[in-house]
Amino acid sequence: MAKKGFGGMMPGNMNQILKQAQKMQENMQKMQAELEEKEVESSVGGGAVTVKVNGKKEIVNISIKPEVVDPDDIEMLEDLVLSAVNEALRSVDELQSSQMSKLTGGMNIPGLF
């Protein structure tokens, strides 16, 4: 009885699959580099606090309007900064998911982002 290669696949098909996987990996690396260069901005409190985050999830800028700084209410300022940072990080996650979905055709591949 003759064997048919890997699990019934012909060796030529396996080469095709490997080439496709390599191309997808190259596209992912390119997209990841592009995402790292992008920046997202989040603003809370009617623009009182604005946070800018890059695609590496690094905070690159925090802007606080002077009228928000009240020495008697530091907790409110802390809450605004925390909210702005968390919203900016969520925006980066959404950007990454959106870009990855374009690359994978909507397939959810664990561990990619």
C-alpha positions in Angstrom: 0.0 0.0 0.0 1.5 3.3 -1.1 1.6 6.3 1.3 0.3 9.7 0.1 2.7 12.1 1.7 1.7 14.1 4.9 -1.8 13.2 5.9 -3.0 12.6 2.4 -1.5 16.0 1.2 0.8 16.0 -1.8 4.2 17.5 -1.2 3.5 20.3 -3.7 0.5 21.4 -1.7 2.6 21.5 1.4 5.1 23.8 -0.3 2.2 26.1 -1.3 0.9 26.2 2.2 4.4 27.0 3.6 4.8 29.8 1.1 1.4 31.3 2.1 2.3 31.1 5.8 5.7 32.8 5.1 3.9 35.6 3.2 1.4 36.0 6.0 4.2 36.2 8.5 6.0 38.9 6.4 2.8 40.9 6.2 2.2 40.6 9.9 5.7 41.9 10.7 5.2 44.8 8.3 1.8 45.6 9.8 3.2 45.4 13.3 6.0 47.9 12.5 3.5 50.2 11.0 1.2 50.0 14.0 4.1 50.8 16.3 4.5 54.1 14.5 0.9 55.1 14.8 -0.4 57.3 17.7 -3.8 57.5 19.2 -5.2 60.3 21.4 -7.8 60.2 24.1 -9.4 63.2 25.8 -11.6 63.3 28.9 -13.3 65.9 31.0 -14.3 68.0 28.0 -10.6 68.2 26.9 -9.3 68.8 30.3 -6.9 65.9 30.1 -5.5 64.5 26.8 -3.3 61.5 26.5 -1.4 60.3 23.4 -0.2 56.7 23.2 1.8 55.0 20.4 1.3 51.6 18.9 3.8 50.1 21.4 1.4 51.2 24.2 3.9 53.8 25.4 2.5 57.1 26.6 4.1 59.8 24.5 2.3 62.9 25.9 -0.1 64.0 28.6 -1.7 67.4 28.4 -3.6 68.9 31.4 -5.4 72.2 31.2 -4.4 74.5 34.0 -8.0 75.2 35.1 -8.3 71.5 36.1 -5.5 71.7 38.6 -7.2 72.2 41.9 -4.9 71.6 45.0 -8.1 70.9 47.0 -9.3 68.2 44.6 -6.3 66.1 43.5 -8.4 63.0 43.3 -10.5 64.4 40.5 -7.3 65.1 38.4 -6.0 61.7 39.2 -9.3 60.1 38.0 -9.2 62.2 34.8 -5.6 61.1 34.0 -6.4 57.5 34.7 -9.5 57.6 32.5 -7.6 59.2 29.6 -4.8 56.7 29.8 -7.1 53.7 29.9 -9.2 55.0 27.0 -6.1 55.7 24.9 -4.8 52.1 25.6 -8.2 50.7 24.6 -8.0 52.7 21.4 -4.6 51.1 20.6 -6.1 47.6 21.3 -9.0 48.4 18.9 -6.6 49.7 16.2 -4.4 46.5 16.5 -7.5 44.2 16.4 -8.9 46.1 13.4 -5.6 45.8 11.5 -5.1 42.2 12.4 -8.6 41.3 11.3 -7.8 42.8 7.9 -4.7 40.6 7.6 -6.3 37.4 8.9 -9.6 37.8 7.1 -11.4 37.9 10.4 -10.0 34.7 11.7 -9.1 35.0 15.4 -5.7 33.5 15.8 -4.7 33.3 19.5 -1.4 34.9 20.5 -1.0 37.4 17.6 -2.0 40.5 19.6 
